[in-house]
Amino acid sequence: MAGYAVYRLPKEEKCTFMMQAESVPLHLESCQEFDGHSGFVIAPFVVSDDKPIVLLQPETTNIYGSVGEIPADVAEMIDKMSMLDAVSADDEASGAERKHYSHDFRNCHDRLVSGAFRKIVLARMSAETVSCEKSPFALFRQACEMYPRMFVALFSTSRSGTWLMATPEVLLEQEGDAWHTIALAGTMQLEGDALLFDVPLGNGCGSLSPDNCPAWSDKNIQEQRYVATYIKECIGRFSHDVSEAGPCTARAGNLVHLRSDFRFALEEGAGIGRLLDMLHPTPAVCGLPKKETFDFIVRNEHTPRGYYSGFAGPLDVCGRTNLYVSLRCMYIRDSRNFHLYAGGGLLQDSVEEQEWNETEAKMETMRKILNH
Ligand SMILES: C=C(O[C@@H]1C=C(C(=O)O)C=C[C@H]1O)C(=O)O
């Protein structure tokens, strides 16, 4: 079965389309198998036989100047190659979604209060149905237009199914000897005039008026600091040359997050695979301590995450790697049924209603596209 990926990097116009039709994508158990390979990576939150890391190794790669330049026959092929699973059965009523979140929240909160966990990211899924049929390519084009600052990707393989994302979170980028990652966490809904710039935290508001400059709570600052400390420690094992900038307030659609940037050089002999295996999943999507929160999520979260909160992107394509955390995404089940995913970091003092609302706000990124 043919697989494809079509993507557009943040703040770029050009779109890359990749297709593997003559052979089967590689299914991998660990990122260490990446070394020496190139293609488009689709990694789940937790690797299993059923949900492996998929490496698309395209025979065809086309680069277009913008999404509008993708020819109609390619758009049609994308829709045709999308593996849509027309069976519908196990979606739960939205009342049940809220009840299950409440159960999961209390379960997590108990561990935060007892001190077993310092932070845990609780996620959920919402099954949405729309009244008129949507084509995957039309949704991708819409996402490119609505979210110029996000990594927008649509891909489909027989193992992963079809997913669309518009994510703000870099997992790992590389061009030549220059490597880059970010610590992204803490969330507020954007209000008033839209933010136009990323502004430094506690360092004035650039050209924004104080009314537009969000004041971050201690909880959000702490959540992001956990992620930044973890990432710095991971990179420190592979590099003695790391520069850190931020945190600053970064916009992602209708939300803002706190973001620190890390630029570094990889020590000789250190491959991308080992670094990725150590980094992923970061406490931006998992928790601390890592192993305990990871096991807890896999065993207890109501809906399996699948490829949500894994990562995806081009690996060593034209000398560049751009891997992003798979957030603000949906599984495209068929032309009318979609599974939207979102989560948020919980600390001891998290309040259930606020956290639920945060997942709703994150799901708006995809909902806006569906309802457009
Ligand atoms: C888990 C998600 O987002 C992550 C969690 C955040 C938070 O807890 O504030 C913020 C940005 C992302 O790192 C998601 O979008 O589903």
The ligand as an ORCA input file, in Angstrom:
! r2SCAN-3c Opt
* xyz 0 1
  C       0.394     18.216     25.414
  C       0.181     19.283     24.618
  O       0.958     20.402     24.628
  C       2.125     20.484     25.426
  C       1.778     20.833     26.809
  C       1.721     22.161     27.211
  C       1.222     22.512     28.602
  O       1.022     21.608     29.406
  O       1.025     23.704     28.886
  C       2.139     23.176     26.349
  C       2.696     22.893     25.157
  C       3.033     21.511     24.773
  O       4.322     21.216     25.158
  C      -0.901     19.269     23.597
  O      -1.004     20.229     22.826
  O      -1.651     18.288     23.548
*
